[in-house]
Amino acid sequence: QVQLVESGGGLVQFGDSLRLSCAASVRTFSNYGMAWFRQAPGKERDFVAGINWSGTVTNYADSVKGRFTISRDNAENRVYLQMSSLKPEDTAIYYCAAHTGRLNGIRTRAGSYDSWGQGTQVTVSS
């Protein structure tokens, strides 16, 4: 398993931007596909964005396409989520997730991921 630690959450206003970061404690970070999920109070944990092991393939939930960008730095063992044009409905706890394997497809089901961070709260006020 991979140890994942998210950072960068906070309270922002409608239309603001925020960048989340996830640091991975693992020897070979490029062996893992990565993703961001989010969970709002009383709701299920939903896929937000995913990136393959090399950073060449990405996938996004329809609700964030054009506003969020996922990226990774395999030299630094980090994955990022750049969020812009934030809306109150983006308010949630955001989780970083990892799955083993150099796949070129993006897994969107939470059950497909082996390791999870503790989450970081993002709150968007109107």
N, C-alpha and C positions, 0 to 999 in steps of 0.2 A: 504493500500500500504506500501511497504518497501522502506526506503531511502537507496540507494546504492552509495558508493563512491569507485571508482577504484584508484589504485596507482601502481607505479612500471614501467610504460612505459619509453621509452627513445630511444636514438639512439645507435644502436649496429652494429657490423660487421657481415658479412656472417659467419655462423658457431657458433656464440656466443649463450649464454643462457641468459634468462631473466625470472624473476618471477613476475607475476602480482598478485595483492591482491585486494580483494573487501570486504569492511566492510559494514555490514548491521545493520541498526538501526531498530530493531524489538524485540519484547518481546520473541517470541519463534521461533528462526531461523530454528529449525528442522521441522517446519510446511511448509517449502518452498523447492521446487525443484529449482536448480540453474543452470545457464549456462553462457558460454561466447560466444559472437558473435563478428564479426568484419566487418568493412566496409571500403573498399578502395575507393579512389576518383572515382566518376562516376559509382560506382557499388552498388549492393544491399547489405543489411546487411545479412551476412551469418552465419550460425551456425558453431561454432568451437568445443565446448565440453560441455557436460552436466553431472550433477550428481544428484542423487536422494536425498531425504530428509535425509537419514541416512548415505550417503556416500558409500553405498554398491554396487551401480550400476552406471556405467559411460558409456558414448557414445562419439564418436569422429567423426569429419568429416574425410573422407578418406585422405584429403590433409595434415592432421596433425597427423595421427595415427603413433605411434612409436616415435614421437618427442615431443608431448605435453602431459602433465598430469594434470588433474583437481583433486582437492581435497578440502575438507572442514573441518572446525573445528567448530562444533556446540557450543562448550563452549565459543569460542571467537567470534562467529557470523561472521566468515570469510570464503570466498571461494578463492582458489588460482588457478592460471594457471602457471605451470612450463613449459617453452618453451625452447627447446634445438635445436641444429642444425638449427638455424634460417636462412631463405632464404629471398632474396629481395621480393619475392612474398608474404611473411608474413606481409609486410608493410601495416598497416591499423590503424584505430581507433578501439580499443578493448572495448567492452561494457559488463558489468556484467548485468545479468537479473535474475529475480525471478518470479516464479509462485506459487500460493497458492495450497497446497494439498500435502499429503503424498503419492505420486504416486511412483510406482517402475519402470515405464517406463520413458524414457527421451523424452521430447518434443523437436523437432528440428525446429519448425516454430517460427519465431519471434513474430507472432501474438498471440501465446499461452502464452506469458509472460506478467505479469501484471505490473511489475516495472522494471525500467532501471536506470543505472547510467549515468553519464555525459560522460563517455568514457575516455580512456587514449591512447595517440598516441604511436605506436611502429613503428620505422623506422629501416629497415635493409639495410645497405649499402653493395655494392658488392666490 
